[in-house]
């Protein structure tokens, strides 16, 4: 090796910044996102009608200027794509829809919105009572954070905003509409799918677990048939209200008397509708049922029991025909992949502190259609929860044994404290930057090699300019003898990595720093320097 050709080799490798250091340096101001959360909370939209919410998200994503955007997927679904070189594809997900509830939080920005529910055509009050407004705001902020620190990871980031989660239909609707179809919406298939949910827990605390984390759910609409009559002549009727009332009581025995007590099952009668006047016995009654189970066998047993009891009630009341039982929605079992979940747990503990992370959270009877985004493409998934209760409020309730009085999801009093909840939600989504989820970017600043050959220290061909630009950009620049190095370096920078040129193979192999195989060998490839 001619010593004149080797100007400088700097070692050792510079330390990779921690997640906490990246967050501290790159996290955007949360003031805008706090305001966005309030606006979303004030203007909620029911499932399948989230058009204004989707428009607000799309407008904001377009204003950022660095994302590919797809809209109207499976209804009002929106996806932003950030391509950042070679690596895994990671999908982060938030939901759009709100619930038909009248808000009673007393917040200054409380919802006064009313909408006609497409399910039954009835106008209802609307509230973000499940925290989807927090999920949207934090995901948008996290996307800005991840873009800002993009020099520290490579891969493809997908930020997905899903409609109609409350009915368990939105994720599947997006997939069925061609979410991953290259001839339709052409969203890259993810390797990893991640998501979080605000829950009634102490703000600043996070929880998850490997394996099963949430139940499967099924919802049914039941129509019971009777015979209407005047309220003064009940003997001329077949009263569907009495029939329905009797059925509701007997349905409770499915869990208490026919299910193994070691296998969790929930059956809820969420609604009973019949009649409109005090002096009229109606002809029909409607029940809305919801079940939670953890195995197909258990689910089938519960449905068979529901069918048997309702048919028996109709027979006992001499109904004119059997009841109609319609499946109106389902959620898959929520299962976290072991290795990805361990990565998330480790990242959470490193940033938030182990005391604030529960890696063995109880299995929830709640349900999510999250798996419908990962299962169709064989992606690995991890879902976590984070608290939204003011720490002082939580601590006092815990001391007094009154945690059950804290409003939870789907309560008209559910009101997550904005901070620190929003910041925790933002930071949690940077765990996808860790090496086993996204690829760590190895920059050649780790070993900086400057090579010159008969052109002077800053000789012809623009090498001096390239050198200065590389140093100013924080990239260790390798300059070779060939005239093509300028183009090569620029191409490498465009792809977010320091360009490598095979013409350096002999020089650097002789230095004992790199082998030619590491450098690619053909003069046309670009990638990472490996120390």
ABEGO torsion letter per residue (X at the ends): XBAAABABBBOBBBBBBBAAAAAAAABBBAAAAAAAAAAAAABBBBBGAAAAAAAAAAAAAAAAGABBBBBGBGEABBBBBBBBEBEBBBBBBBBABBBBBBBAAGBAABBABBBBBAAAGBBBBBBBAAGAAAAAAAAAAAAAAAAAAAAABBEBBBBBBBBGAAAGAAAAAAAAAGAABAABAGBBBBABBBBBBBBBBBBGBBBBBBEBABBBBBBBBBBBBBBBBBAABAAABBBAAAAAAAAAAAAAAAAAAABBAABBBBBBBABBBBEABAABBBABBBBBBBBBBABAAAAAAAAAAAAAAAAAAAAAAGBABBBBBBBAEBBBBBBBBAAAAAAAAAAAAAAAEAAABBABBBBBABBBAAAAAAAAAGBBBBBBBBBABBAAAAAAAAAAGAAAABBBBGBAABBBBAOAAAAAAAAAAAAAABAAABBBBBBAAABBBBBBBGAEABBBGGAAAAAAAAAAAGBBBBBBABAAAAAAAAAAAAAGBBBBBAAAAAAAAAAGABBAAAAGGAGABBBBBBX
